[in-house]
């Protein structure tokens, strides 16, 4: 008889600072490229993308890709994003940053990211506040 009881070595490791950094770098690459493949590579098929105080409620990878690509015009003036990992708790990470847009100004961002065991984002929540 075989014992199929999970052991500590069977546990799925949550994201690390390194894997989250790689994911954010992929996010920034996708923001620069606006490539469907680059955007889709970040999210699970059923992922959700929410942004406050705006009414951004994209559900499903296809809707995320479509919504993301719809913002391409206002990114064209140039931008950069300074960020850091604020916390990691299991499969959830919090990123804080400042987005600098030539056309739009500066925005403080707080991202709460939920990952699956493969390292893809299942839910993205952003608080996006314009600086005065």
Buried (B, 14 or more C-beta within 10 A) or exposed (E): EEEEEEEEEEEEEBBEEEBBBEBBEBBBBBBEEBEBEBBBBBBBEEBBBBBEEEEBEBBBBEBBBEBBEEEEEEBEEEBEBEBEBEEBEEBBBBBBBEBBBEEEEEBEBBBBBBBBEEBBBBBBBBBBEEEE
